[in-house]
Amino acid sequence: MKTKKDNLKIKGVKKMKNIRTSKFYKELTSYKATAIAEGFCEGENATEQEQIIAWQYIYDKKLYLHLQGFFGRTCRDLLEQGIINE
């Protein structure tokens, strides 16, 4: 069984450019971004790139402040690694 951390395989991922201008980012909703980040329903088959975009969306919309602590910690870690942007 996959855990939440297994769903987000980010080590060695290069920083993505133009995340916020991508069509995928613009079409995200809070529900879909959360599903992708946690790997349930619509997020089960998300690519690594889609996962990163979803985390950027969660950070930008400050959703991590209203969700489980896992989301805030993961956003912090992704920021420190330079995978998502402030």
C-alpha positions as CSV (number, residue, x, y, z in Angstrom):
1,M,0.0,0.0,0.0
2,K,1.3,3.4,-0.9
3,T,1.8,6.1,1.7
4,K,1.4,9.8,1.2
5,K,5.2,10.2,1.0
6,D,5.4,7.5,-1.7
7,N,3.0,9.4,-3.9
8,L,5.3,12.4,-4.0
9,K,8.6,11.3,-5.4
10,I,10.5,14.6,-5.6
11,K,14.1,13.9,-4.9
12,G,16.3,15.0,-7.7
13,V,13.5,16.9,-9.5
14,K,14.6,20.1,-11.2
15,K,12.8,23.3,-10.5
16,M,10.0,23.8,-13.0
17,K,9.5,27.0,-14.9
18,N,6.2,28.7,-15.7
19,I,4.2,26.5,-13.3
20,R,1.6,29.3,-12.7
21,T,1.1,29.9,-16.4
22,S,0.5,26.3,-17.3
23,K,-3.0,25.2,-18.5
24,F,-3.0,22.5,-15.8
25,Y,-2.4,25.0,-13.0
26,K,-5.1,27.3,-14.3
27,E,-7.6,24.5,-14.4
28,L,-6.9,23.2,-10.8
29,T,-9.4,23.4,-8.0
30,S,-8.8,23.0,-4.3
31,Y,-10.3,19.6,-4.4
32,K,-8.3,18.4,-7.4
33,A,-5.0,19.8,-6.1
34,T,-5.5,18.0,-2.8
35,A,-6.4,14.8,-4.5
36,I,-3.3,15.0,-6.6
37,A,-1.1,15.8,-3.6
38,E,-2.5,12.9,-1.6
39,G,-2.9,10.5,-4.5
40,F,-6.6,9.7,-4.2
41,C,-9.4,9.7,-6.8
42,E,-8.3,12.0,-9.6
43,G,-4.8,12.1,-8.3
44,E,-4.1,8.4,-8.4
45,N,-2.3,8.5,-11.7
46,A,-0.9,12.0,-11.6
47,T,2.6,12.5,-13.0
48,E,5.4,13.9,-11.0
49,Q,5.0,17.2,-12.9
50,E,1.3,17.3,-12.1
51,Q,2.1,16.7,-8.4
52,I,4.5,19.6,-8.3
53,I,2.0,21.9,-10.0
54,A,-0.6,20.8,-7.5
55,W,1.7,21.6,-4.5
56,Q,2.5,25.0,-6.0
57,Y,-1.3,25.6,-6.2
58,I,-1.8,24.5,-2.6
59,Y,1.0,26.9,-1.5
60,D,-0.2,29.8,-3.6
61,K,-3.8,29.5,-2.5
62,K,-2.7,29.0,1.1
63,L,-4.7,25.8,1.3
64,Y,-2.0,24.2,3.5
65,L,-3.2,26.6,6.3
66,H,-6.6,24.9,6.4
67,L,-5.6,21.3,5.9
68,Q,-3.7,18.6,7.9
69,G,-0.2,19.5,9.1
70,F,1.2,17.2,6.4
71,F,0.4,19.8,3.8
72,G,2.2,22.6,5.6
73,R,5.3,20.5,6.3
74,T,5.4,19.3,2.7
75,C,5.0,22.9,1.3
76,R,7.9,24.0,3.6
77,D,10.1,21.1,2.4
78,L,9.3,21.8,-1.3
79,L,10.1,25.5,-0.8
80,E,13.4,24.7,0.9
81,Q,14.4,22.3,-1.9
82,G,13.5,24.9,-4.5
83,I,10.9,22.7,-6.1
84,I,8.0,25.2,-5.6
85,N,8.3,29.0,-5.5
86,E,7.1,31.7,-3.1
